[in-house]
Amino acid sequence: MDFVALMRYSRSREVVRAINGLENQTVPLSAEVRSLWREYEFSESDWGRACWVAHDNGRQVKRPRGPDLSVALRTVDGFFLTFGQGVCCVYHLLRWRFFLTEPRWQATMLGACESLADLVQSQDVAVMSDFHPSYAAFFDGAGFDACLSAAVGQEAEVGMIHELFEKVEPHSWDSHGFWRLRSSEPNRSKPSAGEHGL
């Protein structure tokens, strides 16, 4: 399982310009993510320049003219941004368990997601693993609300981020559900750092 965040966005001129501005960047979206990745001595994943790549083979491709689920904008620090119908899918190579169990990783990734959400002007952000049905729904072409509607039963929304981690046995774990980092719904308030469960 790896880290994923789904963000609702609109393709306004300002947002499209911001996305285009990420192309060919040689600086990471999050210096903290890159620094922590190196500190943990994970596999080398530094790319010299941000570019569009195909999902199926990782090869560099031309920028799509519009939303295209077959390609992603890969940043130098391991984020893959795929743009669908009103949804930006943010995938990162970080293993989901590290995000759930390492406070420094959790705080760093949530901070990076806040920055990305600001960039695409998103007020709705849901965090999950790439095994979650909402992630699969995104690649089936679903919009943001339809993606989250695919999360039923044990995959539904949790109130606290620590609820995403389930210890099954002394040496085994599982994860279900998603957690909202941001929500535009009026009866939801943005969680404080303490409510992240850090």
N, C-alpha and C positions, 0 to 999 in steps of 0.2 A: 504494500500500500504506500502511495506517495501523497504529497500535499496538493490540495486543490482549493481554489476559491472561485465562486461564481459571482459576477458583478453585473447588475442591471446597468445599461448605459444607452444613451441615444447618440446617433451619429450626427451630432451638430458639427458645424464647420470648425468650431473651436476644438472639439474633442478629436475630430479627424486630424487637425493640424498637430495636436499633441501626440497622437499615435504616430503620425508620420515623422515627428521630431525624434522618436525613439530609434528610427532606422539609422544604421551605421554608427550608432554611439559606441564609444570605446570605454565608457565609464559604466560601472554597475548601477542598476536601479537602486540597489541597497548595498552600500559599502559594508554595513553590519552583517548582512547575509554572507557576502563573500568572505569577510574576515573570519566569521565563525566557521564557515565551511572549511577554510584552510586550517584553522585551529584544530578542528576535529580530524584533520587529515583524511577527509573523504576522497573518493576518486577524483582525479583532476577533471574539472568541467569548465575551466575558463576558456571562453572563446574570445578572440581578439576584437570582434566587432559584432554588434547586433545585426541580425538579418532574418529574412523570412525563410522558413524551411518547411519541407513537406513532412507531414506526420508519418507517412508510411516508410520513408527511407532516410529522413534527416538531411536530405540534400538541399542546398540553397536553391530558392526559386524566386521569381519576380514577385513584387508586391501585388496582392490581389486588388482588383478594382472595387470590390465590395466585400461583404461578409463571405467567408469561405472556410468551411469546417475542415478542409483538407490541409490547411497550412497554418503555421504559427509564427509569430514574431519571437525569435529566440534572443534573449538578452545575454550579455557576457557573463552574468552571474547565475545562469541556470533557470531563469523564468521562461516559460513558453506561453505566450498570449495568443489565444485563438478567439476570433471575433465572429459571433453568430448573429442571429436575429434579435438584437437588443440585449445580448448577453456577451460579456467578455469572460472567457474561461482562463483562469490563471493556474497553470500547472507548474510545480517545481519538483526537482529531483529529490528533494528531502524526503526521507522515509517518514511516514505518518507517525510511527511510534516515537521518533525523536521529537516531533512537534508536540505530541500529547504528553510526554513524560519529562522533557528537559525544559525547565522554566526559561532559560536563556533563549533557546530556539523558539519557544512559543512567543515570547515577547518580541523577538526580532522579526519573525514572520508576520505577526499581526501588525507590527509597525510598517513593514514593507507593503502589506495589503492596504493599509490606510493611505499610504502614499499613492499607490496605484489607483485606488478608488477616487482619490482627489483628482488624479490625472484624467480619468475618464468620467469625472463628475457623477460618480455613483453614490446613491444614498441607500442602496440595498446590496449587501454583501453576505454571502453564506459560505462557511468554511466546512470542508468535508474531505474524505479521502477519494482517490480515484477508483475505489471499489463501490462507491455510493451510486444508487440508481439515478440520482439527479445528474451526475456526471455523464452517465450513459444517455440520459434523455437529452442533454445538451447536444451530443454528437448525433442524435436522431433529428435534430433541427428544432427542438422545443425552445420557446421563449422562457424568460426568467420564472414567471409564475408556474408555467407548466413543468419546468424542471423540478421545482420544489414540490409540486403536486405529486410527482412520482415517488416522493419519500413518504411511504406509509408504514404503519406498524412500528417495528423497532428501528426503522430508518428515518423516522420523523424527527422534527426539530427537538433539540434539548435546550433546557433553560440555562445550564451552566456548562462551560467548555469541558470541565473535568468529567462530565457524564459521557463524553465520547469514548472514554477509555474504560474497558471492562477487563478485570483480572479474572481469568477463567480457572487457572490452576497456578501453583507456585511458579511455573516456568512457561505459562501460556497466557495469551491475552486476546482480546477481540475488540472491534470497534464498529459501532452502528450510529446512525443519525447524522445530523448536521447542526451547526451552531451559527447564529447570525452575529456577525461583527457590526453590521449597520442595518438599520431598517427605517424605511420612510413611513411605516404605519404609525398613525398618531398615538396609539395606545402602547407603543414600544419606545423605550428610551435607550439611548446609546449606553452600553455597559461601561462602567468605570474600569480602571486597570485592576482593581481588586476583584471585580466580578469576573474577570477573565479566568480566575482560578489559578493565578500565578503564585 
